[in-house]
């Protein structure tokens, strides 16, 4: 299955309920639209994840795979 764009999802990103990782300007934000998870930082969309990809991303975070990128 091909990932949709935000336009294809038919949603206004500014109207979504974004969850922030922190208060810093570069904080990561996520929003959920049906089976899709949208990821952005500083208001710029980075990616759209399907349910499997999002679960893998969360596993990577929990296992420290991105710790070096944060330092």
PETAKA-V312314 format. One line per field, one symbol per residue. ss: DSSP state (@ for helix, = for strand, . for the rest). A space follows every 50 residues. Layout:
ss = ???
This chain:
ss = .....@@@@...@@@...==.......======..======..======. @@@@@@@@@@@@....@@@@.
